[in-house]
Amino acid sequence: MTDAVQKAAEVLAEHRDSIDRLDAILVYTLGERFKHTQAVGRLKATHDLPASDPDREAKQIARLEDLAQRADLDPEFAKKFLNFIIAEVIQHHKKHQS
């Protein structure tokens, strides 16, 4: 193996280690987020509030798109990601209302 190939393998391993750590951060962050959204769902169910809040959702999507642009992340990807999360949260809220 040449020195250049060895160096590339080392850099690749460093990137992968960082990716693995970031994946763990994402999973734990989503877990924490869903703990709070579950609490919101229980609160909404207790007080007979609707499972979804379209105004809040639109504001959150706009906010996330802005954050994505500042973070050099594709805003469309960020929007799709948040829409997926919102759909999951609404499903959880509906379960609490049942």
C-alpha positions as CSV (number, residue, x, y, z in Angstrom):
1,M,0.0,0.0,0.0
2,T,1.4,3.4,-0.9
3,D,1.7,6.2,1.5
4,A,-1.0,8.2,-0.3
5,V,-3.4,5.2,-0.1
6,Q,-2.6,4.7,3.6
7,K,-3.2,8.4,4.3
8,A,-6.5,8.3,2.4
9,A,-7.6,5.2,4.5
10,E,-6.7,7.0,7.7
11,V,-8.7,10.1,6.6
12,L,-11.6,8.0,5.6
13,A,-11.6,6.2,9.0
14,E,-11.6,9.6,10.7
15,H,-14.6,10.8,8.7
16,R,-16.4,7.6,9.4
17,D,-15.7,7.9,13.1
18,S,-17.2,11.4,13.1
19,I,-20.2,10.3,11.1
20,D,-20.8,7.5,13.6
21,R,-20.7,10.0,16.5
22,L,-23.0,12.4,14.7
23,D,-25.4,9.5,14.0
24,A,-25.5,8.8,17.7
25,I,-26.1,12.5,18.4
26,L,-29.0,12.5,15.9
27,V,-30.6,9.4,17.5
28,Y,-30.4,10.6,21.0
29,T,-31.6,14.1,20.0
30,L,-34.6,12.6,18.2
31,G,-35.3,10.4,21.3
32,E,-35.3,13.5,23.5
33,R,-37.4,15.4,21.0
34,F,-40.0,12.6,20.9
35,K,-40.1,12.5,24.7
36,H,-41.3,16.1,24.6
37,T,-43.7,15.6,21.8
38,Q,-45.2,12.7,23.6
39,A,-45.8,14.9,26.6
40,V,-47.4,17.5,24.3
41,G,-49.6,14.8,22.9
42,R,-50.8,13.7,26.4
43,L,-51.4,17.4,27.3
44,K,-53.4,18.0,24.1
45,A,-55.4,14.8,24.7
46,T,-56.1,15.8,28.4
47,H,-57.4,19.2,27.3
48,D,-59.1,18.1,24.1
49,L,-56.9,20.1,21.8
50,P,-56.4,19.1,18.2
51,A,-53.6,16.7,17.3
52,S,-52.1,19.0,14.7
53,D,-51.4,22.7,14.7
54,P,-51.0,23.7,11.0
55,D,-49.8,27.3,11.9
56,R,-47.1,26.0,14.2
57,E,-46.1,23.4,11.7
58,A,-45.7,26.0,8.9
59,K,-43.7,28.2,11.2
60,Q,-41.4,25.3,12.1
61,I,-40.9,24.4,8.5
62,A,-40.0,28.0,7.6
63,R,-37.6,28.1,10.6
64,L,-36.0,24.8,9.7
65,E,-35.5,25.9,6.0
66,D,-33.8,29.1,7.3
67,L,-31.6,27.0,9.6
68,A,-30.8,24.6,6.8
69,Q,-29.7,27.4,4.5
70,R,-27.4,28.8,7.2
71,A,-26.0,25.4,7.9
72,D,-25.3,24.8,4.2
73,L,-27.9,22.0,4.1
74,D,-30.4,21.5,1.3
75,P,-33.5,23.3,2.5
76,E,-35.8,20.8,0.6
77,F,-34.1,17.9,2.4
78,A,-34.6,19.7,5.7
79,K,-38.3,20.4,4.9
80,K,-38.9,16.7,4.0
81,F,-37.2,15.6,7.2
82,L,-39.3,17.9,9.3
83,N,-42.5,16.9,7.5
84,F,-41.7,13.3,8.3
85,I,-41.1,14.1,12.0
86,I,-44.3,16.2,12.1
87,A,-46.3,13.3,10.6
88,E,-44.9,10.9,13.2
89,V,-45.7,13.4,16.0
90,I,-49.3,13.8,14.8
91,Q,-49.8,10.1,14.7
92,H,-48.5,9.8,18.3
93,H,-50.9,12.7,19.3
94,K,-53.8,10.9,17.7
95,K,-53.0,7.7,19.6
96,H,-53.1,9.7,22.9
97,Q,-56.6,10.9,22.0
98,S,-57.9,7.4,21.4
